[in-house]
Amino acid sequence: MTAIPSFTGDANPYGGGDPYADYRTADFPFTSYADLADRRLGAGVIAANDEFFAQRENLLVPEPAEFDPEHFGNKGKIMDGWETRRRRGASADHPWPTDEDHDWALVRLGAPGVIRGIVVDTAHFRGNYPQAVSVEGTCVPGSPSPGELLGDDVKWTTLVPRTAVGGHAANGFAVDVEQCFTHLRVNQHPDGGIARLRVHGEVVPDPAWLEALGTFDVVALENGGRAEDASNLFYSPASNTIQPGRSRKMDDGWETRRRRDRGHDWIRYRLAAQAQVRALEIDTAYLKGNSAGWASVSVKDGEDGDWQEILPRTRLQPDTNHRFVLPSPAVGTHARVDIFPDGGISRLRLFGSLTQEGTSRLAARHQELGG
């Protein structure tokens, strides 16, 4: 279950200098999937049994955890993460916590989905990280309260069994449960601190909601779209281009390194399902001296389909949202944006509606996954 078993163990005390100098991490294969616990998708930590030293909301901060060795408050050292007080036993004769003692936090995913991997990051927690962690998931429609989620009638599925973790490290766990989840319960045994939580997976949209919308962004992450591959991910992930809302700063989009050859860069996407695309947007917000010079967009129907260009190579302006209405709908299951020669875009929007085939397949998958 643990992707890097050697991470289990003690971390060295902070020795000064770069706080990440001895940080332990790895390239987990499941991080190619979007983070379903991203605040931009609407994720939140809705409850925790204890957050004495550091607030639960820090778990989902998108940036890496920071460490200031001089930062103390009235309750002690201020940490950038979720940290609980030290647990104690029932008496002087048994001052130690029991094997069952643990702290927990409830996380609402930003979008329901199938989870492919979880990262429990204990960055900067060196002598105060949990001995072990476990993660459970459930699928409850609507907007349940913490009390409702903790009720006896809610079934929780183990995604990460109780597993020892290491301090000041990214502890990665592959998940192979083919089921849709809306909420997680993160447990730390018996107590301690976790800096960040990342939940990588595939969005499973509600077909009834998409049908009610009619026309919507068929490549948007929140609607079930996915960035499958890209030519270059040097500065930022391709999945940024299908995040909700407009980009708020330069690194909230997709930017490639400078090319020194005659090639060009691209992203390939999988749409929510087979759809008819009628209009599109390419936004270069906050990309001013580094926006793509030109772009084209293509779609194909099926894995073995041929690419059909729906927007020919078109000049882009920096820090500008470009809108295009197609002369006729284009049917496809995948899309590709090509930029010339390099640079970046902040968002891609493909507006359309699902075909009858797309609706049927999406509904069947939703039912199969228990959404």
C-alpha positions in Angstrom: 0.0 0.0 0.0 2.8 2.5 0.9 4.4 3.6 -2.3 7.8 4.3 -0.6 8.1 1.9 2.4 11.6 3.2 3.2 9.9 6.5 4.2 8.6 4.9 7.4 10.8 6.1 10.3 12.1 9.0 12.2 13.1 12.4 10.8 16.2 14.2 11.9 15.8 17.4 14.0 15.9 20.7 12.0 19.6 21.6 11.6 19.2 25.1 10.2 19.4 26.4 6.7 17.0 25.1 4.0 14.0 23.5 5.8 13.5 21.2 2.8 17.1 20.0 2.5 16.4 16.6 4.0 12.8 16.3 2.9 11.9 12.8 1.5 9.7 12.5 -1.5 9.3 10.6 -4.8 7.5 10.6 -8.2 4.3 8.9 -7.4 2.7 7.7 -10.6 -0.9 8.6 -9.5 0.0 12.3 -9.2 -0.8 12.6 -12.9 -4.4 12.6 -11.9 -6.0 15.8 -10.6 -6.2 16.6 -6.9 -9.8 16.0 -5.9 -9.1 17.8 -2.6 -8.2 21.0 -4.3 -9.7 24.1 -2.8 -10.3 25.5 -6.3 -12.7 22.6 -6.9 -14.6 23.4 -3.7 -12.9 20.9 -1.3 -12.8 21.6 2.4 -11.9 20.2 5.8 -15.3 20.4 7.4 -14.5 19.0 10.9 -11.8 17.6 13.2 -11.9 16.2 16.7 -8.8 18.3 17.7 -6.8 21.1 16.2 -5.0 22.5 19.3 -1.7 23.5 17.7 -2.6 24.0 14.1 -5.8 24.4 12.1 -7.3 21.6 10.0 -7.8 23.9 7.0 -4.1 24.0 6.4 -4.3 20.4 5.1 -5.6 21.6 1.7 -3.5 24.8 1.2 -2.3 24.4 -2.4 1.2 25.6 -1.8 3.9 23.6 0.0 4.1 23.9 3.7 6.3 26.6 5.1 8.5 26.5 8.2 9.6 29.4 10.4 11.7 28.1 13.4 11.1 31.4 15.3 7.3 31.4 15.0 5.7 30.6 18.3 2.3 31.5 19.8 0.4 31.2 23.1 -0.1 27.5 22.5 3.4 26.7 21.4 5.2 26.2 18.0 3.0 27.4 15.1 3.1 24.8 12.3 1.8 25.0 8.8 -0.5 22.0 8.9 -3.0 20.2 11.1 -1.6 19.4 14.5 -3.4 17.9 17.6 -2.4 17.9 21.2 -0.5 15.0 22.8 -2.8 12.2 23.9 -2.5 10.8 27.4 -3.6 7.5 29.1 -6.4 7.1 31.6 -4.2 7.1 34.8 -0.8 7.4 36.3 -0.5 3.6 36.1 -1.2 3.7 32.4 -0.1 7.1 31.0 0.1 6.0 27.4 -2.7 6.2 24.9 -4.5 3.0 23.9 -4.1 1.3 20.5 -7.5 2.6 19.5 -6.8 6.2 20.3 -6.6 8.5 17.3 -7.5 11.9 15.9 -9.6 12.5 12.8 -10.5 15.1 10.2 -13.4 15.0 7.7 -12.6 16.2 4.2 -15.2 17.0 1.6 -13.8 16.4 -1.9 -14.1 19.2 -4.4 -15.8 16.8 -6.8 -17.0 13.2 -6.4 -14.5 10.8 -8.0 -12.5 7.6 -8.1 -9.4 7.9 -6.0 -6.1 6.6 -7.5 -3.7 7.7 -4.8 -3.3 9.7 -1.6 -0.3 11.7 -0.3 -0.1 12.3 3.4 2.6 14.9 3.7 4.3 15.4 7.0 6.7 18.2 5.9 8.4 19.9 8.9 6.8 17.6 11.3 9.9 15.8 12.6 9.2 14.8 16.2 5.5 15.4 16.2 4.2 13.5 13.2 1.7 10.6 13.8 3.0 7.1 14.3 0.6 5.8 11.6 -2.3 7.1 9.4 -5.4 5.6 7.9 -7.9 7.0 5.4 -11.5 6.0 4.8 -13.9 7.1 2.1 -17.7 7.4 1.7 -20.2 8.5 -0.9 -23.0 10.7 0.5 -24.9 12.9 -2.0 -25.9 16.4 -1.3 -24.2 18.5 1.4 -24.2 16.4 4.5 -23.2 17.9 7.9 -20.3 16.5 9.9 -22.9 15.0 12.3 -24.7 13.2 9.4 -21.4 11.8 8.1 -20.5 10.5 11.5 -23.9 8.8 11.9 -24.1 5.0 12.3 -25.9 4.6 9.0 -23.0 5.9 6.9 -20.7 3.2 5.5 -17.0 4.0 5.3 -14.6 2.1 3.0 -10.9 1.7 3.9 -8.7 3.3 1.3 -5.5 3.3 3.3 -5.3 0.8 6.1 -3.5 1.8 9.3 0.1 2.3 8.1 3.3 3.6 9.7 4.5 6.9 8.2 7.7 8.9 8.3 8.2 12.5 9.4 9.2 15.4 7.1 8.2 13.2 4.1 5.6 12.8 1.4 4.0 9.5 2.3 2.3 8.2 -0.8 -0.4 5.4 -1.0 -1.8 3.9 -4.2 -5.6 3.2 -4.0 -7.3 0.5 -6.1 -10.9 0.8 -4.9 -13.1 1.3 -8.0 -15.8 3.3 -6.4 -17.0 6.9 -6.3 -16.3 8.9 -3.1 -17.4 12.3 -1.9 -15.9 12.5 1.6 -12.8 11.2 3.4 -12.0 10.6 7.0 -8.3 11.0 7.7 -7.1 9.4 10.9 -3.7 9.9 12.6 -2.7 7.3 15.3 -2.5 8.2 18.1 -2.0 12.0 17.5 0.4 14.4 15.9 0.6 16.6 12.8 0.1 16.4 9.0 1.1 19.3 6.8 -0.8 18.6 3.6 -3.2 16.1 2.1 -3.5 15.4 -1.6 -6.1 13.1 -3.1 -5.5 12.2 -6.7 -8.2 10.7 -8.9 -10.8 11.0 -11.6 -13.9 13.2 -11.3 -17.2 11.2 -11.7 -19.8 13.8 -12.7 -23.5 13.4 -12.0 -25.2 12.8 -15.3 -28.5 14.3 -14.1 -26.7 17.5 -13.2 -25.0 17.8 -16.6 -28.3 17.0 -18.4 -30.0 19.8 -16.5 -27.2 22.2 -17.5 -27.7 21.4 -21.2 -24.7 23.3 -22.6 -21.6 23.3 -20.4 -17.8 23.1 -20.5 -17.3 19.5 -21.6 -13.5 19.5 -20.8 -13.8 21.2 -17.4 -12.2 19.2 -14.5 -15.3 19.6 -12.3 -17.5 18.1 -15.1 -15.3 15.1 -15.6 -12.7 16.3 -18.1 -9.1 15.3 -17.7 -5.7 16.5 -19.0 -4.3 13.1 -20.1 -0.8 14.2 -21.4 1.3 17.2 -22.4 4.5 17.8 -24.3 6.0 19.8 -21.4 5.2 20.4 -17.7 8.3 22.4 -16.7 6.6 25.2 -14.9 3.1 24.1 -14.1 0.6 21.2 -14.6 -1.6 20.9 -17.7 -4.6 20.3 -15.5 -4.5 23.9 -14.4 -6.0 24.8 -17.8 -9.3 23.1 -16.9 -9.6 24.3 -13.3 -12.7 26.3 -12.3 -12.8 30.1 -12.8 -10.3 32.3 -14.4 -6.6 32.2 -13.6 -5.6 34.4 -10.6 -1.8 34.6 -11.2 0.8 33.4 -13.7 1.5 30.0 -12.2 -2.3 29.2 -12.1 -2.1 28.3 -15.8 0.1 26.1 -18.0 3.6 27.3 -19.1 6.3 25.4 -20.9 10.0 26.0 -21.0 11.5 28.0 -23.8 11.9 25.9 -27.0 15.2 26.0 -28.9 14.1 23.8 -31.8 11.4 23.9 -34.5 8.8 22.0 -32.6 5.8 23.1 -30.6 3.9 22.2 -27.4 0.5 20.6 -26.8 -2.0 19.2 -24.2 -4.3 16.2 -24.9 -7.6 16.0 -23.0 -10.3 13.5 -22.4 -13.8 15.1 -22.4 -16.5 14.3 -19.8 -18.0 11.9 -22.5 -18.8 12.0 -26.2 -20.0 15.6 -26.8 -20.9 18.1 -29.5 -18.6 21.1 -29.2 -20.1 24.4 -30.4 -17.8 27.1 -29.0 -14.5 27.5 -27.2 -12.3 29.9 -25.2 -8.6 30.1 -24.9 -7.5 32.4 -22.1 -3.9 33.7 -21.6 -4.7 35.6 -18.4 -1.5 36.8 -16.5 0.7 35.4 -19.3 2.1 38.5 -20.7 5.7 38.1 -22.0 5.3 34.3 -22.1 1.9 33.6 -23.6 1.7 31.2 -26.6 2.1 33.0 -29.9 -0.5 30.9 -31.8 -2.8 28.1 -31.0 -5.0 25.5 -32.7 -7.6 23.1 -31.3 -8.6 19.6 -32.5 -11.0 16.9 -31.4 -11.3 13.2 -32.2 -14.0 10.7 -31.6 -12.8 7.6 -29.8 -9.2 6.4 -29.0 -8.6 5.4 -32.6 -10.4 8.3 -34.2 -8.7 10.8 -36.5 -7.9 14.3 -35.2 -10.2 17.0 -36.7 -9.1 20.6 -36.5 -11.9 22.8 -35.2 -9.8 26.0 -34.7 -7.0 26.5 -37.2 -3.7 28.1 -36.0 -4.8 31.4 -34.6 -2.8 34.4 -33.2 -3.1 34.8 -29.5 -2.8 38.0 -27.5 -1.1 38.2 -24.1 -3.3 38.4 -21.0 -6.5 38.0 -23.1 -9.5 35.7 -23.2 -10.2 34.6 -26.8 -13.7 33.4 -27.8 -14.6 31.4 -30.9 -18.0 30.1 -32.2 -17.7 27.1 -34.4 -19.5 27.1 -37.8 -20.9 23.7 -37.0 -20.8 21.3 -34.0 -17.8 19.0 -33.7 -18.4 15.6 -32.1 -15.6 14.0 -30.1 -14.4 12.3 -26.9 -10.9 13.8 -26.8 -9.4 17.3 -27.6 -6.0 18.7 -28.1 -4.7 22.2 -28.0 -1.4 22.9 -29.8 0.5 26.1 -29.0 3.2 27.6 -31.3 6.1 27.6 -30.6 5.9 27.5 -26.8 4.8 29.6 -23.8 1.5 29.0 -22.2 -2.3 29.4 -21.8 -4.2 29.8 -18.6 -7.5 28.1 -19.5 -9.2 26.1 -22.2 -13.0 26.0 -22.4 -15.0 23.8 -24.8 -18.7 24.5 -24.6 -21.2 22.0 -25.9 -23.5 19.2 -24.8 -23.3 15.4 -24.5 -24.5 13.2 -27.3 -27.0 10.5 -26.6 -24.2 7.9 -26.6 -22.1 10.1 -24.3 -25.0 10.5 -21.9 -25.7 6.7 -21.8 -22.1 5.8 -21.2 -21.7 8.4 -18.5 -24.9 7.3 -16.7 -23.8 3.6 -16.8 -20.4 4.5 -15.3 -21.9 6.6 -12.6 -24.2 3.8 -11.6 -21.4 1.2 -11.7 -19.3 3.3 -9.4 -22.1 3.9 -6.9 -22.3 7.6 -7.5 
